[in-house]
Amino acid sequence: MGELTDKIKGNTNEAIGKGKQGVADATNNASLDAEGKKQEAKGKAQQFEGEVKGKLGDDI
């Protein structure tokens, strides 16, 4: 995947994760909250990967 693709996927996963956490807080659902936190962390990792690719080139 390229730099831009990683960043887009990262932003999407972060937003969905935060949304799940919001619903979890409103419904008092601990399982959904954990799932949201996991997805948000995945998104942050994808964004970081995109940033690294941007600095080192897409060839890595």
C-alpha positions as MATLAB code, in Angstrom:
seq = 'MGELTDKIKGNTNEAIGKGKQGVADATNNASLDAEGKKQEAKGKAQQFEGEVKGKLGDDI';
ca = [
       0.000    0.000    0.000;
       1.091    3.523   -0.602;
       1.497    6.386    1.789;
      -1.842    8.015    0.987;
      -3.758    4.735    1.150;
      -2.351    3.965    4.608;
      -3.221    7.420    5.883;
      -6.789    7.216    4.545;
      -7.339    3.767    6.030;
      -5.830    4.960    9.293;
      -8.120    7.970    9.492;
     -11.130    5.790    8.685;
     -10.295    3.200   11.327;
      -9.652    5.898   13.904;
     -12.994    7.575   13.211;
     -14.930    4.300   13.311;
     -13.155    3.302   16.524;
     -14.048    6.592   18.184;
     -17.644    6.188   17.011;
     -17.837    2.724   18.526;
     -16.495    4.084   21.789;
     -19.153    6.794   21.779;
     -21.925    4.262   21.241;
     -20.379    2.024   23.893;
     -20.392    4.879   26.412;
     -24.027    5.680   25.626;
     -25.114    2.046   25.935;
     -22.696    1.053   28.693;
     -21.232   -1.704   26.483;
     -17.708   -2.595   27.645;
     -17.130   -5.055   24.805;
     -17.908   -2.464   22.130;
     -15.711    0.064   23.932;
     -12.757   -2.340   23.834;
     -13.411   -3.057   20.162;
     -13.478    0.675   19.435;
     -10.209    1.284   21.262;
      -8.579   -1.557   19.355;
      -9.782   -0.180   16.020;
      -8.657    3.336   16.908;
      -5.181    2.023   17.788;
      -5.070    0.148   14.481;
      -5.888    3.379   12.689;
      -3.118    5.255   14.463;
      -0.662    2.522   13.489;
      -1.778    2.708    9.856;
      -1.318    6.474    9.839;
       2.150    6.093   11.315;
       3.013    3.523    8.643;
       1.867    5.974    5.980;
       4.045    8.708    7.458;
       7.076    6.412    7.482;
       6.454    5.421    3.881;
       6.202    9.087    2.982;
       9.578    9.808    4.509;
      11.360    6.693    3.235;
       9.494    6.229   -0.017;
       6.836    3.696   -0.975;
       9.474    1.095   -1.792;
       9.659   -0.280    1.763;
];
